[in-house]
Amino acid sequence: MLNGPATPKAKNAALPGIHDTIETARADLTAAKKALAPVPAKLPANLIDPDAKRARPHLNRRGLQMVLRLLAFNAEAWLAEHFNAYLADADEYRAITRNLLYQGGTVTYTPPGDHHHPAPPRHPPRRQRPRPPARRAQRPDRSPAR
């Protein structure tokens, strides 16, 4: 109404009607709140379903889930560590491990002693530069004075 194309005189003439509409809406809101007052917001489960039984938390499932998460984390760390030793490139082994985690497939059990060992890498691992020996900090002489 305020931003409309009407003149200020027409806008002022329309104000009493708008105020009446606002008062009517407030009265309707108050009546609706009074009508909802006896209705509870939450109902006990036995009123909704008389045959309902008390729910018990499934702690065994939660415990199993936490154990499986820990095993998955340890397996990922082990796999990344072994790829790191095999590939000797920090970025490459992380990328391979990350991609393997999103591959589909099944895990099968292989009996002990029937293992496949990967071929050695084609190129020798990178040599790291030798570090200079660490310097010792000069310590003050704490021997007793003579």
N, C-alpha and C positions, 0 to 999 in steps of 0.2 A: 504494500500500500504506500509506504513512504517513498519508494523509488518509482512509483507509477506516474503516468503522464498527466494526472489530474492536477488542478490548481490547488494552492494551499487552502482556499475557502472550501472547496469540495472535499478535501482530505479531512479538514476539521469537522465538517458536517457528518462524515462517515464514522468518526471516532466513537460516538455513543453506541452505535450498532455493533462495532467491533468489541467494545467493552462488555456489552450484553452477551455476545458470543463467548467471550473468555469466561465470564461468570457462569454461564450455563455449562461449559466444559469442566470447570472446577467442581461444580455441584455433581455432575455425572461421575467424575473421578472419585469424589467422596462417597457417593452411593455405591460404586463398584467395590471400593475398599471395604465398606461395611458388609457387603454381600459376601466377600471372600474371607472375612474374619473367622467364621466358624469352621472353615475348611482347613484341616491341618496341612502344612507344607510337606511333612514327611509322614509316611504311614509305616507302622511296624510290618515286617514281612509276613507275620501270621495273619494279619488282616487282609493282605493282598492275596496270599495263597495259604489257606489253612493247613495244607499238607506239607508245607515247606519245612525243611530240616535246617538245623543250624550249620552254617558253613564253617568248615575247618580249613585253615591255611595248609597248603601242600608243601610242607617244609622239605620233604624228600625231593620233590621236583626242583625246588629252588636250590637245594644243595647240589643236586646232579648238574644243574645248569652252571653253577659256579665252578664245579670241578671240571666240566667240559670247557669252559672258557679258559681256565688256567692251563689245561692240557693243550688247547689250541695256541695259546700264547707261547708256551714252552716249545711246542713243535715249530712254530714260526721262528722263534729265536734260534733254535738248533739248526733249522734249515738255512737261515740267513748266515749263521756262523760258518757252516760248512761250504756254502756257496762263496763266502768271502775268502776262505782258504783256497778254494779251487780256482776262483776267477781272479783274485787279487786286484779287484777294482771296486771301490766302495759304491759308486753309483750303479754299476752294472748288477751287482748281486742284490741290491735293494729292489731294483726294478724287476728283476726276474722273480724274486720272492713275492712281490706284490702282485704280479701277473698270475703266478701259479695259484694264489689264493682265490682268484676269481674264475678258475677253470672248472668245468664240470667233470664229473668222473666218480669212480668208486674206489674205495680203499680196500685192498685185499691183503690177506695174511699170507706171508711166505714163511715156510718152515726155516728154522735156523740152519745155517750152513749153505743155503741156496741163494747167495747174494750176488748181485751184479755190481761190479765196480766200474765207474766211469773211466774212460781213457784219460790219460794225463793231458793237460792243456798243450796246444800246439806251440805256443810261445812260452819261453821261460818267464817266471814271475819277475816283476820289476824290482830292481835293487833300490833300496833306500840309501840315501847318502848317510855316511856315518856321522853321528852327532859328536860335537866336541865335548870333551869331558866337562862336567859341571864344576864350576869354581866354588871353592869353599869360602864362606864369608869369614872375614877376619874377626877373630874373637878377642875381646880384651884379656889381657893377662891377669888371671885371678890368683896367682900364686901369692902366698904371704910375703910381705916385705921382710928383708933381712937386716 
